[in-house]
């Protein structure tokens, strides 16, 4: 289904392109919204028809799950907005803020389940066997498993924080629904009530997934260290420039996926004219943008390696060898 929609709606699989990347994230959000609304409608109709509070409550849960999908859609929309006067580095970090909100919503769900599970452990409640509810939950699990799979597939393909958050949210729903199904069957056939203890364990898993998302997004928003391997690649590119004697003070900042901005200082001979060095530096900035997707600004520092009184004739060439 996902591949079909990509071909029909996005019509391109070049997800290095930021427009296509954001379109894919948005598409996954609309898919999640559609699935959650479908589950809500089916469950609310059946719940009202059979007068089941459990089914109606589960329907409301799917409606609240739609919030994560809406956050994904809005996050990808704002992340795709171009740079403007008030935001010269673009709006790419909107994706991280949206993921942070999903993480917070997961924490709230985890705390809610932990509370109800503890109450169930202290005061165990009888679990009623309801075949329609059981069938609905099994169908719901299948849909949520699919949502987990396609969100993880997108996350691994384009490294989307939003899709990772959506995948974890879907996985948590699978765990919760599976717990209910197993608890109902065990209580109906073996008179064993594990809903409270198992629910508490699942709440811990949900809380940990929410904490993981919040920590990752917090690190990015606060300016975590850029991958040293990327910095080394940039240094290698700059050192390939003609007359470049050294590179230092490389600073890179991420403002969204594939939106890196930075500065670097290069050491250049004092007796090479400014026009020549300006042309060389322009080429290096272009190369950094094309090969590493880094919008780089290079500052030139004077190097005295061509001082013939100190180094003799052609000292820069001799030093580079």
Secondary structure, DSSP 8 states (H G I E B T S, - for coil): -HHHHIIIII----TTSHHHHHHHHHHHHHHHHHHHHHHHHHHHHHHHHHT-HHHHHHHHHHHHHHHHHHHHHHHHHHHTS---SS-TT-STTHHHHHHHHHHHHHHHHHHHHHHHHHHHHHS-------HHHHHHHHHHHHHHHHHHHHHHHHHHHH--HHHHHHHHHHHHHHHHHHHHHHHHHHHHHH----HHHHHHHHHHHHHHHHHHHHHHHHHHHTT----HHHHHHHHHHHHTSTTEEEEEEEEEEESSTT-EEEEEEEEEETTS-HHHHHHHHHHHHHHHHHHH-EEEEEEEEEE-TT-HHHH-TTHHHHHH-
